[in-house]
Amino acid sequence: MTIKERIAADMTAAMKAKDADRLSVLRMLKARMLEAEVEHRAKQGRDYSLGDEEALAVISSYAKQRRDSIDAYRQGGREDLASKEQAELAIVQTYLPAQLSEEEIRRLAREAVAACGASSPKDIGAVMKALMPKVKGAADGGTVNRIVRELLGGA
């Protein structure tokens, strides 16, 4: 079952269960995927359909927006809105691969630093280029960047 099919099936289940919050999030994910599909169709033909990897990229982007919103609401003192976004993020994360812990990211970052021979903050770009494909979808880019900066002394 593809991610798109899973979301469609979960939408049906949410409708039957009258779970309005979950249904709203799933509809938004489906809409985002449809937008991405339409964009790609302009370049790749009208029968184009998103694959799982592209669907994961769309879902990851949506999850990042939810995290950014949570941070903004908390900075603005709106814990009520932050908790609503947190609940949405929890639903979205069920469609993403398991997230790496900071320790796992740190280990992978150390390996990438060693592989690149990086020694100073000016090497951050090279390390990120080597590391991001390994953690794609399983770690937030901002967290990865922060850890690499710490390792290279650019914090």
N, C-alpha and C positions, 0 to 999 in steps of 0.2 A: 504494500500500500504506500503510495507516495504521500508526501507531506500535504499536498493540496487535497488529496482524497481523504486523508485523516482529518483535516480541518473541516471539510464538508460534512463528514460523518459526525464529528463532534458538534458541529452547528445544529444538525438535526437532533442530536441527543439533548443539547441545551434547550432547544425549542420545546421538545417534549417534556423536559423537566421544569420548564418555565424559569430557567436560570438566566435572567436578563443581563446580569453583569458579564457572565462568561460569553453569552451570545453576542453582546456588543463588541467585546474584544475580538472574538473570532470573525465577526463581520468586517472589522477594521483590517485584520490580517489578510482576509480574502480580498478586500478592496485594494490593499497595497500590492498584493501579488498580481492582481489583474492589471493595475497601473504599470507594473514592471513588464508584464507580458505584452501589453499594448505598445510600450516603448520599443521592445525588442522586435515586435512584428513589423515595425516600419523598416527595420534593417534586414530581417531574416525571413520575411514572408508571412502571409496571413495565417498559416496553420501552426505557427510557432507556439510552443507551450513551455512554461518554466520547468526546468529540471529541479531535482531536490537540492542541489548545491546552490542554485540561484534563489530558490525559495528560502533556504536557510539564510542567505545573505540579506534578503528582504526582512525576514523575521529578526535577524540580529540588529539590523538598522532600527527597526521599530523598538526593540528592547533598549537600545542605546538612548533613543528619544525618551523612553519612560524613565530611565535612570537619570538623565539630564533634568527632566521635569521634577523628579523627586528631590534632587539637590536644590533646584531653584525654589521649590515650594518651602523646603526646610529653611533655606536662607531667608526667605520672606516671612517666616513664622507661620506658615499655613500647614500645620501638621495634618489637618483634616484632608486637604487635597493630596498631600504627600502619601498618606495612608491609602487613599483611593488608587493612586498611581502604583503604589507598592503591590496592591492586590491585582491590578492589571498585569504588572510585570511578572508576578508569580504564574499567572495563566500563560503568558507568552513564553516563559522559560520552559514550560513543559514540552515545547516543540523544538527546543534547542538542545544540542548535545550537552552532556554534563559539563559544568564549568570547572576549570582547573582551580586548585587552591593556590594561594600566594606562594606557598612552599614549592609546589610543582612548577609554577611560572618562574620562580627564582632559579630552580635547578636547570630548567630549559634555557633560561637567559644566560646562566654561567657557561653552559655548553656552547651557546651561540657566540658569546664573547671570546671563549677559547678558540673556537673554530675560525673566527674572523681575525684573531690576533689583535683585538681591540684593546686599547690601553688608556684612552682619554675620551672626554665628552665629544670630541669631534668625530668619533667613530660610531656615534649612536645610530646614524642612518644606516650604516652597513649592518650593524647588529640587528636592528629592527627589520631590515629587508630579509635577513636570514631567519629570523625568529617568527615573524608573523604568519608565514604559511603553516608552521607547525602548530600554532595555537588558534588558527582561524575558527571562529565560531565558539571556541571553548574558553576564551578569555577576552576581557575588555581591553581594547587597544590602549586606553589611557592608563590602565593598571600596568600593562606590559611596559609601556614607555617609562612610567615612574620607576619601575624596578630596574630597568636597563640604565636609567640615569643614576640611580643609587649605586649600582655596581661599577659604573664608570666614573664616579665622582663628580657628576654634573648636577647633583640635587640642589 
